[in-house]
Amino acid sequence: MPSRSAAPEVVRLSELSDIVAAIPYQLGFHPTESLVAIALTGARDRMTFTMRHDLMPPEEDAEVAKMCAERMAFADAKAVFLAVYTAQPRRPGRLPRRPLVRAVSSALPMELRDAVLVDDQRVWSYMCSDTRCCPPAGRPLQPQSPGALNLAAAHAYVGDVVLPSREALVATTAPVGGVAAVSMRQAIDRAAAATECDVDETSLALVDRLSAGYARGPVALSHDDAAQLMLGAHNVVFRDAIIGRLARGDDDAFRLVSDLARLAQPPLDAPAATMLAMGAYFHGDGVVALAAADRALASDPDYSLAQLLVHAIRNQMDPKHMRDIWSKHHR
C-alpha cells in the first residue's frame, strides 16, 4: 500500500536509526507484521515513495517480491531501502524472513541499498555481517538523535501525527457517531429545507470564510456549516472547484475538507468522503485516500470519481499527474 510522500521539508538523515525513524512518518502509523520498501531517488537518495505490505506466508514470497519490484520500478527508484517489522522470534545468527528479503533483492531491477529488521528498540541489518557496526544484539534505535528530532519537528510543524496502527489511521476517515451524528442529521435536514439561489457561489463563499478561519488557528466546524458544504458538494462544479484547491496545495482547504468528511453522514457523504480521498491522495497519504474512497463507495457504489481514484491508487498513478490535471482545469 503506497502512503505518504517525502518529509514536508528537506531533512538530512545520515544514520540508519534516522531512516528507520522516518518510516512511521512516511506511512502515518507504526507498522507491524509488515514489509516496507522505500524508493530512493536522485544523487542524495531522497525518500520519494513508500509502500507497505502485510507479511504474507513464506510460500508467497516470490509474488510479494515481484510486486515490490514493479512498484519500485514505477516509482523510478535508483535504489531501495527495505524494512521488515515482525514479532517472529530471532534465533542466534538467523533473522526472521530472510528468504523474503533475498527474494525481493533478486527481483529488484535496481540496487537494494540496505535491508533491516526492526523492533521497538533495535534494528538489525540483513546485509551487513560486520559485528563492529552490526552486532548480533542489533543496533539501538536513537529517537533523540539530531536527525530523528529534526524529522519529528518538521512533521509536527505541518501537523503530521503518527498513529499507533493502520487501523487507527483508517478510523480517522470514519464519520462521527452518537450525539454528534444526530446533530449533523438535524443540520442536514435544515440545510436541505433552505432555499439557495446559487449553491455554487454561496458554498464557495462559505469555503473562503472557513478556510480563512483555519489559517488563523484551530477551528470547530459547526454542524450547520458542515451540512451546507456537504450538500453543496453534490454539485459537481462546486466539488471540483474544492478539489482544484486541494490540488494546488491549499492546506487550509484540506483541513476544512478533513473535518467536513468526519461530520458528513451516510448515505449522503460520498462527495465529502471523495474530496477527503482526493486531498489525501494529492498529499501522498495512500492509506487515508483509499479508506476515504472506500467509504464513499460504501455509500454510493456508482460514485465515479471515487471509482477513478481507487483505480489510480491500485495502479500506482503518480499523484502529480492528477494534481496537474485538477490544478489546470478546476480553478
N, C-alpha and C positions, 0 to 999 in steps of 0.2 A: 504494500500500500504506500503510494507516494505521500509525502506530507510536506511539512514546512520548507520554505526555501531558506537561503542562507541568512546569517545573522542580520539584524536591522542596520548595522553599520559594520565596517571592516574591523574585525578583532583578530589580532595575530595570535594563533595558537601554535606554540612551538613544542609543547610537551605532550606525550602520549596521554597523560591524565587529562590535559585540557581538551583534547579531541574527544575523549570519552565523555567528559563533562558536557560537551556541546550536543551530544546525541539527544537527550531528552528535550532540549530546546528546539532542535530540528523537528522532532516529532510532536511536541506539545504534551507528552506524557512519558512516564518512566516505563520502558519496555520490559516485559517479562516473557520468557519462553519464546524468544524472537531471534530472527536473523535480520540484521540491519546492514545495508550496503550504502555507502556514501560515494557519490561521484566527485572526483577531484579534477578540476579543470584549470587551464591556464598555467603560466610559468610559476605561480605561487601556490599551486594546489588549493584553489578556492573550493570550498564545500558548496556545491551548487544544487545538488539533488539528493534526497534521502529516501530510500524505500525500506519498508519493514514488512517481514513476512512471518507468520506464525511458524514455529518449528514443527515440521511435519515428521511422520515416521521415517526412519532411515531409508526404507525402500523407495521413498520419493525424492531422495537427494538429487538424483540426476535431473529430474523435472524442475525442481526448485532452482538448481544451478543454471539450467538453460534459461529460465525466466529471468533470473537475476542478470545474466549476461546480456540478454536482449534489452532490458531496461537501462542498464549502464551504457550500452552502445547508443541507445536512443537519446540518452542524456549527454552524449558527446564526451564521456568521461575520458580523460587522459590516463587516469589511474583510479583505483578503487580502494577504499578502506572498509574492512568488514568487521563486524562485531557480533558475537554470539552471546545471548543472555539466556541462561538456563539454570535451574536448580538441580540438575543432574549431578551426582557426586563426581568429584575428581579422584582419580587414582594416581599414585606416585608415578610421575613421568608420563601420564596419559591425560590429555584434556578431552572432555566430552565433545562430541560432534565434530571430531577431526575429519572423518570421511566427508562430511558435508562441506567443510572448508576446502578440502582437496578437490571435491567436485566443482565447486564454484571457481577455484583457481584455474582448473583445467578448461572450464567453459568460457572464462572471460577472454575477450579479444584484446584486452589491454592489461597493463601491469596491475597485480594485486600488491599495493604498497605495504599493507600490513593487515593481519587478521588477529583479532583478540577475543578472549573470553572475559566476560565482565560479571562481577557480582557486586554486592552493595559496597564493598570496601576495597577490593583489589582487582587487578587486571593482569592477565597472562597473555603472552604472545604465542600464537601458533607457529610463527615463522622464525622466531629467534631462540636459539639454544644456548646462547652465551649467558651463563649464570651470573656474570658480573653485572649485566644490565637487566636480565630477565630471570631472577631467582625462582627456584621451584615453588616457593611460597607466594609468588606473584609480587607485583609492584603495587604499593599502596596508592589508592586514589588520593588526590590532593585538592579538595574542594576550596581551599583557601589560597591556592596558588595565584599569582598575578593574572595569568591568562584566564583561569576559571572565574575569578572575581570580575575581571573586565567583561567577560562574556555575560555573566549574570546581570551586571549593571546595564549593559547595552540592551538586553531584552527587557529588563524592568523599566527602562526609560520609555519604551514603546508599549508597555502594558502587557507583554507576553508573560504567561504563567505556565508552569509545568504541573500538570495534574498527576495524581498517583497511578492512573491506569488509562488504557484506551477507552474502557467503558465509562470512566469519569469524563473523558473528553467528549465522547459521543453524547453523554447525558446533557451537556451544555446546549445541545441543539433541540432538546425536547421542549414542548410547550409547558407553561406553568399549569399547575392543577389547583385543586382546593378552592379556597375562598377567592383567590386571585382569578381563577378561571371563571367562576361565577360572575365576578365583577366585570371581567372582559366580555363575556357573552352579553351582559346587560348593555355595556357600552357599544357593542356591535349592533344590537337592536336599535339603540338610539341613533347611531350613525346611519344605519340603513333607512330609518324613517325620515331623516333630514333630507331636504332637497337642496342640491347644489347646482348652480347654473353652469359651472365649469369645473369638473372634478380635477382635470389636469392642473390648471393654474392654481386652484385652491390648495390642492395637495402639495404641489411643488413649493408654494409659498410657505406652507407649514414645514416642509423639509428644510427650507432655508432657515427658518426661525429656530427650529430644533437643533440643526447642525451647528448654528452659531452658539447655542447654549452648550452643546457638547464641547466646543472648542474652549469654552471658559472653565470647564471643570466637570465633575460627575453630575449626571442628570438622572432624575427619576422620571421616566417616560410615563405620562398619565395614560390611563386606560382609554379615555375619550380620544386623545390624540392618536394613540396606537390603533384604535378601531377605525378612525378616519383613514389612516395610512394603509391599514390592512385591506380595507375595501377598495381604496384608491388603486392599490397595486393590481387589482383585477383589470384595470385599464392598461393595456399593453404599452401604450405610448408613455404613460407615467412610469410603469415598471422599468421599461427600457431606459428611460432618462436617468433613473436612480442607478441602474446597473452601469450606465455610462460614467457616472460619478465615481462609482467603485473602481471601475477600470482605470480611471485617471488617478487613482491613489488617494481619494478623499477619505482620510481616516475617520473624520467626524461622522460622515455619512455611514461608514461601516459600523461604527459603534451604535449609531441610531438603528440601522438595519438589524444588528445583532439583538438589541433589546426588543425591537418590533417582532422579530421571529419568535422570541421566547414568550411574548404575550399573545401572539396570534393563535386563534383557536381553530381546530379542525371542525368541520371539513372545508373551511374557507381559507385555510392557511397555506395552500400550495404556492401562491405567488410570493408571499413573505418568506417562506422557507427557501424558495428558489433564489430569491435575492441574497439571502444569507449564504447559500451554497455558492453562488457566483462570486460574492465578495471573498469568501474563504479560498476559493479556487484561485482567484487573482493573487491572493497573498501567499499561495503555496501550501495552504492548510488542507491537504487532501483528505484527511480523516473527517474533518468537520464538513468539508464540501460534500463528500459522498453521503455522510449521515443526514445532512440537511436535505440533499436531493432525494434521498430515500424517503424522508419524512414527507416531502412534497408529493411524491408518487403514491404514498400510502393514502393521502387524502384525495388525490386526483391521478389515477394511473395513466391517464392520457395527457398529462401536462407536458407539452412537447419540449419546452426549454429545459425542464428537469431531465427528461429523457436524453436530450442532446448532451447535457453536462455529464451525466453518468457515462455515456458513450465516450466522451472526450477523456474523462478520468481513466476509465478502464483501458483505453488505447494510448494513454500517456501523451496526450496532446499537450505541448508546452503551453502553459497559461499565457505566455507572452503573445502568442498568436491571437488568442481570443481577446485579450486585453486590447491589442491594437485594433481589432475589428470594432469592438464596442466603443473605444475612445474616439474613433474616427466617425462612426455613423450615428452615435447616440449622444448628442451634446445638449 
